[in-house]
């Protein structure tokens, strides 16, 4: 079992390039299945989720290689149209492959994605969209069996702006005859990025990144290159670290246009954030003050994925912060671990009240989920003394080489890979 040791309480200083967006590269890799051809996807982060997606592509019959931040996919040969249990369990967002496999093969069998640490993760909206496009969808003993001799463009009205359901609808619609309208679509930047890649495949997409997306299946191009947008949540994590621990850091390749709500919150905490092109400089000279109540919501609201890391900075602020988590049912699993580090937090359903304390102290803690684990890193950098974080598998899903990244920012961190006892 690997652990990450962090010796906190010191100001940060350094410079880091923001990795490519995990939540963009995953749907883009799924989209390479749509049409037989070759794709070169650049700025891919080296994450276990990315390697899980590559293993799914290989399982389907594609050639897929990850090398130095670039993934090359040759999807001319597709020999299977199923994703087995062991691959689905490695990454619950593998459901994003449903639309493209169905569009390419006319059928798709996926073992039902498990719930996850954030509470139940239904996919009813994904399945409803597939049915509207003409698929027959059955669930049989934990397997999802979808068949569609032909997909036909339809109107898909989403009751909630689900990111995954929007993406799966776009991906299936790319293989449908006629035009599909998706209303109340999620507007996250990663959806805009997926739309850009689909256009390079020859799919006629308009409005990706807005609440109404139209998709008309098109003749695919045999070759497409795409560079994935920066990861706004990884960038938020580093901003939160310097806000909590103090210091002066620079983030390169940040897309500040996608980070307005996040930058606003940290500025209210006292961080001096200056933007110069794709470089973002963040200086924190004093103890943070509360940002005001944080209510998470669909983009362009405050992103739920940044809630845990912001909470870690709020834990050392001079005053109280209220959080309202409106997106996921159970996204406070990091709270007991932050309390072990000395945080003063009370949770009541979707509300969490954080009373800032002057100092946190090092402790042994364990990551409960991806962003909860990132929150522990932020808190450990601000805490006095040594913190040991276990269950790094959660963190490795979304942050490449996290110990190296922290050291680039002047943090004292060491990853220790222990043979399982
Ligand atoms: C994506 O998850 C992201 N994951 C999540 O990031 C992110 O937190 C989430 O969007 C919200 O922004 C990826 O892109 C791989 P949703 P997704 O569908 O698509 C409910 C991270 O840490 N819902 O927008 O699963 C659902 O239960 C991860 O990087 C249904 O009810 O999120 C949730 O309450 C965590 N039925 C809400 O919608 C459905 O069919 C939003 O979920 C689908 C979703």
Boltz pocket constraint, residues with backbone or C-beta under 6 A from the ligand:
constraints:
  - pocket:
      binder: B
      contacts: [[A, 22], [A, 23], [A, 24], [A, 26], [A, 93], [A, 120], [A, 121], [A, 122], [A, 123], [A, 124], [A, 125], [A, 126], [A, 127], [A, 160], [A, 161], [A, 162], [A, 163], [A, 164], [A, 165], [A, 186], [A, 304], [A, 305], [A, 326], [A, 327], [A, 328], [A, 329], [A, 370], [A, 371], [A, 398]]
      max_distance: 6.0
